Amino acid sequence: MGLHAAVEMVGGVVGHPFAGAYCDAKFAVEGFMQSVSTVASEDFVVRRQKSDAVRRFVTTPLADLDGSRVWSVTKQWIQPDGETA
C-alpha cells in the first residue's frame, strides 16, 4: 500500500492567455494521474482532498485578469521599427 500525491492547478482545466505551455503541463499531471489510476492495481482508489488553504487560494482574485501587466511589457515587441508604444 502506498500514497501518490499530485498538486494540480486550475491551469490544467482552463486555459490562460500567454500560458499555453504551463497549462499543457498542468493537464499532463491530471491526465497522467487518471491513466495511472486505471492500471495501478485493482484496489487503487483515487481521492481528491481539498483543504481550507486550497479553498482560500481558489477564491483569491488574480492580479492581472485583463492581461494589462503582460501587455505593457510585450506590446513593444510588435511595434514596427521606429515607432514607440
C-alpha positions as CSV (number, residue, x, y, z in Angstrom):
1,M,0.0,0.0,0.0
2,G,1.3,3.4,-0.8
3,L,0.4,7.0,-1.5
4,H,1.0,9.2,-4.5
5,A,0.2,12.9,-4.2
6,A,-0.1,15.3,-7.0
7,V,-0.7,19.0,-6.8
8,E,-2.9,20.1,-9.7
9,M,-3.9,23.6,-10.6
10,V,-6.8,25.2,-12.5
11,G,-4.5,25.7,-15.4
12,G,-4.9,22.1,-16.2
13,V,-8.6,22.6,-16.8
14,V,-9.0,26.2,-18.0
15,G,-6.5,27.8,-20.4
16,H,-4.9,31.1,-19.6
17,P,-3.6,33.8,-22.0
18,F,0.2,33.6,-22.6
19,A,0.4,30.4,-20.6
20,G,-0.1,27.6,-23.1
21,A,3.0,25.5,-22.1
22,Y,2.1,25.9,-18.4
23,C,-1.5,24.8,-18.9
24,D,-0.3,21.9,-21.1
25,A,2.0,20.7,-18.3
26,K,-0.7,21.0,-15.6
27,F,-3.2,19.0,-17.7
28,A,-0.4,16.4,-18.2
29,V,-0.3,15.9,-14.5
30,E,-4.1,15.4,-14.4
31,G,-4.1,13.1,-17.4
32,F,-1.2,11.0,-16.0
33,M,-3.0,10.5,-12.7
34,Q,-6.2,9.5,-14.4
35,S,-4.3,7.0,-16.5
36,V,-2.3,5.5,-13.6
37,S,-5.4,5.2,-11.5
38,T,-6.9,2.7,-14.0
39,V,-4.0,0.4,-14.2
40,A,-2.1,0.7,-10.9
41,S,-3.9,-2.1,-9.1
42,E,-7.4,-3.4,-8.6
43,D,-7.8,-1.8,-5.2
44,F,-6.2,1.6,-6.2
45,V,-8.5,4.4,-5.2
46,V,-8.3,8.0,-6.4
47,R,-9.3,10.5,-3.8
48,R,-9.2,14.3,-4.1
49,Q,-8.7,16.2,-0.9
50,K,-9.2,19.9,-0.6
51,S,-8.0,21.8,2.4
52,D,-9.1,25.2,3.8
53,A,-5.9,26.6,2.4
54,V,-6.9,25.4,-1.1
55,R,-10.4,26.9,-0.8
56,R,-8.9,30.3,0.3
57,F,-6.4,30.3,-2.6
58,V,-9.1,29.5,-5.2
59,T,-11.2,32.4,-4.1
60,T,-8.3,34.9,-4.2
61,P,-8.6,37.1,-7.3
62,L,-5.7,37.1,-9.8
63,A,-3.8,40.4,-10.0
64,D,-3.8,40.6,-13.8
65,L,-7.2,39.4,-15.0
66,D,-7.3,41.7,-18.1
67,G,-3.7,41.0,-19.1
68,S,-2.6,44.7,-18.8
69,R,0.6,43.9,-17.0
70,V,1.7,41.4,-19.6
71,W,0.6,43.7,-22.5
72,S,2.6,46.6,-21.0
73,V,5.8,44.5,-21.4
74,T,5.0,42.7,-24.7
75,K,3.4,45.4,-26.8
76,Q,6.8,46.9,-27.6
77,W,7.7,43.5,-29.3
78,I,5.1,44.0,-32.0
79,Q,5.6,47.7,-32.8
80,P,7.1,48.5,-36.2
81,D,10.7,49.8,-36.2
82,G,11.0,53.4,-35.2
83,E,7.5,53.6,-33.6
84,T,7.0,53.8,-29.9
85,A,4.3,52.3,-27.9
